[in-house]
Structures are given as structure tokens and as C-alpha cells.
Amino acid sequence: MLVARSEPGDKSQTTDMYMNEAETVEIVNHPYKTCNTDALKNRLNQLAGLPSLDFAGGEVESSFKYRPSIRDMAAFEFQPQHIVANPYTLFFKADTFDHREKLKTIFPFVLGAITNKILALRRELKELVKEFELKTEELNNRKAAANAWIIDIKASYSKAREFGLLREAPNPQTDWDINNYIQILQKVPKSSELNLPKIEEGSTERAVKELNALKNEEEGISHSIGVLRNKLSKLESLSYSEEQYGKALNFQTERLDSVGWFEDKIKDKTLCPFCGSESRSASDEISKLLEVTKNVQRTSQAVTSAREVLDKEIADIKKQLRDLEGRLNVVRDHRQLLESKSEDLRARRQTLNEIYRFVGRLEQSLDNLNIVQIDSRLVEELKLLESRIKDIKVKLNPEEEKRRLGNALNYISSYISHYVKFIDVERPNDPIHLDTTNLTVQVLLKNRSRKDYLWEIGSGANWMGYHISTLLALHEYFLSLNISPVPNFLVIDQPSQVYFPERWPGDLDPKNPSKLPEEPSSDDIERVNKIFRTLSEGLSRTKNKLQLLVIEHADEITWQGIKDINLVDRWRDGRALIPQDW
């Protein structure tokens, strides 16, 4: 398969793709659009055998539970420079939250603990449980409806006997169920022998008209009482306010009583006891107080007069209320008498329409009861659903799934322990465990008294060693499965960077081209050589079914004598992975 993606130009990205799938594929000079990215991903998903089912049984609430995709498998395919010796991130793209959570979800699937069949069973279980709940609810509703109908059916049985529609029907027994009543009542709609008494024509109509007139009169009187009651409430509130205002005026009047005495004692002009000059100021002030006194007295008299009018109005309204309440009692007594007579009349008469209505209601009730009667087919369907659900739950045994995952992790951990001895980490003999919850490895002390996570183990060489060992172990396990969705290749970029962080010692220094190249030490060469020996061991253990692609600036001296290594190209002096003419 040859795949190419269009240059996006000014856009951030493009979905235009070139895809050619055949037994023999030729490189084209000018690729053209044959599909889009979605079509390519779907085809790669098909080739990888990835299911179209999600991990939530069809009810996805989080993107982490979406179906597995070929893009998710990239976590096991690539170890770029920023990942291959990263103490905190073991897998490609697992340094972002979304990819990290999705990887946790798919891990049991790629390890074979969860299969396509299990995902299909999860979806089926969700649907069966939903159907079982709906049918159980329907059955319970039918049971409840049938239990509710038993009271009505018993009442209908008694009414039918009262009307003489079941002359020879036996008395109901205490051990009768609803079917005993139904069996006898079903005869009523078929019976035509109805003994119907005669009644006076028009009596019901006259009684109804008179009752309606009394109801209307009662409503009118009640409305008038409500209006007067509201008015009385407002007048009494006003009366109380006037009373309080009058008391305040009386208090002011009492305080001003002494003004007359001052008027008698103070003349128009008075002499100042200090300077002997004449002054009218005292007389003027007394005149003002006299005017205020007169105003208060006039206001008090007006309030007294208004209170008399208000009291008369309140008394009139109270009398009107008493009269209306008397009329209301008379109307209600009359109405009650007519209703009592009407009830007596209805109790005595059994009109043709009334019996027909009863028979019609009974017939409808029997039809409805047939609908809500418990259907044996519904019970049988529930039994079949329950049996299938139990069967699926046995197959989806979480403990069995946990056991399969544990076995897979044990195999992978043992493979990792094998590879770390080749790549020579500091603690090659300590037990190792792949932690799929935290997406890292744990190194245990031999006595298992302590476990150290990857980020707790020092040196970039150790981190790189565990990265490569873990990825080789995973691919060895994937290839041992009958079916694996993970493509059998692994790309590793610059694993020797932990020893030569800037460049290979034999290369020219771009910052100082005149400086003679350094010769790498034998110790450095040996350490890088262990990386390639470990990779070669991975090819050997997988019988060359795994393809390893290493992009490395270390020279050929680091892999001399190691089998299965093929130098594809040497990118130096301006030559790189992407040709200049591209």
C-alpha cells in the first residue's frame, strides 16, 4: 500500500489523500487525490481487524470509550526522540490526556484479554438488558392494572345483579379471582332480557333546570358577599386610621390650651427689661400660635364629622352582608332539598339509557381487561431474555477477563526482564511489571519490599533501556497471539542520544567545522552496540516477523558483527529523510 497526503498550502492541514493498494505498488511522481483521511483510516482499521464496536456497549459517554482505531495503535509503533528516553511517558502520544486515557481503555483489547467477540457480547448484553427492563415494566404494569381492575369488576358484578341482568348468578365467593367474575360478566352484553321500569318524561330535565338556576343564584350571592366583605375590610382599615389621626389632633389641642392664657397676659407692646425699648415680637408669636390652635381645632371637628359618616357606611354594609348571608342560606337549603329529592329519584329509577350505559361500560371494561391480562407469551419472552443475559454474563465474567489480562502482563513482564539483560540497565535482575493503569513499568526489589516507577529510576540510559525492552516485549507478545490489531513494526529515533546528546563524535561539529572530529570511546561504542544487540535479539525471538526501523546518527562501528541489520541510507552532507527536490 502506498499512501501520500496533499501539501496543505496555506491551510493548517488537508484531508486529501492518495492511496494505492495492490500486490505491487509503484512510486508515482505526482500523486493525486483518490480518497480522504477518513476513508484511509477505515481501510486501515479493516486491515488491522479492528471492530466497529465501542467499549461502552453502544452507549458512549466519553471519547475514551470510542471504538479502537488504527491511530490508537501508533502508541506501540513509534518511539521518537522525545519519548524513547522519557521517564514520564512510555508510549507515543501518551503525554496528552486524551491519548493517555484512550490507551488505558484499549490495552486489555490489544493484549487479547478483550476480543471482538467480547465487545459484541457487551453490545448485545446492553441491548438485551434494555429490552428485558422494558418488558419487565410492561409485565408489572399489566399486573398492577389487573389488580386495580378487580375492585371495578366486583362492583360491576354487584351492579349487574342489582339491575337484574344476572338473575341466576351465584353469590361471589371469597376464593374467587378476577377470572371467575369475568367468566360470568361476559354473559351480560349478550343478554337481551332487560326489565326496565317506566318513568315520567321531562322530570329529569325540570329538576336539572331548577338546580342550575339555584346554583347560578348561589354564585351571584357569593360574589356579592365577597365584594362587600372586601369593601368592609377597607372601610374598617380607614376608620382605624381616622381614629388614630383624631387622637393625635386631640393631643395637639391639649398642648395648645395654654396659648389663651398667654394672650391675656401679653399686651400688644412690651418693654424690654434690659434696654427699656418697646417690642411687638412676643405679641406676634402668640398670634401665630393662636392661628395654629384654630387650624387644629377646625381639623379635629372635620375628622369627627367624617368619622360619623364612615361609621354609618360601615353599619350599612354590615346590614347588607347579613341580608345576603340570609338569602344564601335559603338558596343553599333549597338546593340541598332538590338534590336530595333528585338522588332519591335516581335511586328508584332504572332507565333504559342508564342500563345501556352500564352494559356499554361493562363491555368496554371487559375489552380493556383482556388487553391488560398477563400474556403467557410475554412471560415466556422474559424467561428467554433472562436466560440469554445470564449466559452472556457467564461469558463476560470480569474475573476471567482480569485473569487473562494478568496472564498477558506476566508474559510481557518476563519478556521485558529478558531484554533488559541485553541492553544492560542498572538493575537487570530485579522483577519488572508493566503497569497498564499508569502506563509505565515498575521495577521491584528482589524481596518485593518496594517498587520503583520508571521516573523514580535515575539516568537516561536506564529510561531508554526500559523503553526499548518494553516495546520489544509487547511486540513479541502481539506476534504470539492468533490475531493482533497492532501492525508488526516499530520505529525508534535516536536511541543513542542518551550517550551522544548532540551528535555522533565522528561527525563534524556544525558550530566549529574546522575542528577535527572526535573519536568515540570504546565504552560509548559498546553501550550503543548493546542497543543494537537487544534489537537483534527482538528480531530473533520473533523470527524476523517484526520490522524494526531505526533512525540513528551513530556510525556503523556500533553495530558491526550484529546480524539482521540493513543500512538503508546515510543522511549526511545536506541529505536527509525528505529529499531536497520534494
Helices and strands as residue ranges (DSSP letters): E 2-5, E 16-20, E 35-36, H 37-48, G 63-65, G 72-76, E 78-79, H 81-84, H 97-110, H 116-162, H 178-185, H 203-255, H 259-265, E 270-271, E 278-279, H 281-348, H 352-372, H 376-395, H 398-423, E 432-435, E 440-444, E 451-453, G 454-456, H 460-480, E 489-493, G 495-498, H 522-541, E 547-551, G 556-558
